[in-house]
Amino acid sequence: MQSPEAGPTWYVRPYRPGDEAGLASLYAEVFGRERPAEVWRWKLMERDISPASVWVAATHHDERIVGQYGGIPLRVRLRGQERPAVHSVEAMSARDFRRQGILTGLGEAAHGAWAAAGYAAVLGLPNEQWGTRNYALGYRRVFPLAWLRFPLHAEHAVGESSALPGPARKAAAVAAGAGSFVWRSVFGSIMSGRTGKADVSVHEAAGSDDFDRLWVRVSGEYENVVARRAEWVDWRFTQAATYSYKVLVARKHGEPSGYIAYRLEDRGVRLNGYIADIFMAQDDGATTAALVKSALHDLSARGASMVLATAALGSTLYRQLRGLGFLPTRKETAFNFEIVPLQPNVDIDTLSDPSTWHITAGDFDVV
């Protein structure tokens, strides 16, 4: 370990070509798994930020990369004004260089450069491993995002559980299956009732124009929302290198009225579905119901035990999903949504009401 008098053995700089091997090694050390180079390029290079989307800490003597702080550019409406912003991702440091101020140094350098380039704010979901460093970097908590769950085929989860002996597990699976059937039936009827008179059709996304047309039509209804133009939706979901998403588009009277992006994940003992994003006009409950119903039907046919989604407590989306049969999870808060103001006219106090936001986990990199 270095002595305080010696000064740091590392320094902070923007990414430069040739860093890829060192960044891959650092990622594998921190997260315990390898990551294909194409996933890194898709996530952090395809939507590059000027002056830099990735900042690294490197050692003076051999240029070993011992820290990283990344950013993904977004457009976001804040109090009705669309502005450039950054979603912060993958803040990490090598184990043998922790508690030396690396993440603070990286964050300060990145935020300063992004602020000078005109970005309005940094948006993030810092996890508990950050400790108090997020506050040192200027992160301010806005509100929590909550997990919601729809018990699609609870019998799958119970039937594969090792916590119960064989006969009891079988009986519990039968009871869970019956309960899930009733739940699907009741809320399936509710969803059908909400879409029956609205003439909403849902189809798999076939092109990009629908997303631009939808954004133009409904974005003004939201005071605060990440911009969902075709370029962003295509990059985030249809061209994603991390997971395989399915994107459905709803139409009313021939015009796009909403979309939903979701995926299926094999968690070893069961399959779970995740609704990463859903977007429609704020009061269009018929489109919401049609999109959710179609996604649940597809995920049910593919064997999902449960479907999870996120929404801000107190938001319109949260109320809509609850009304369609989604239940709070045991851990009500999924993430804390936080913002670093980069410009003096970004006032967190005016952004803290979740009812003024449309926000999902798909706005970030967690689902």
Disulfide bonds with the S-S distance in Angstrom:
none
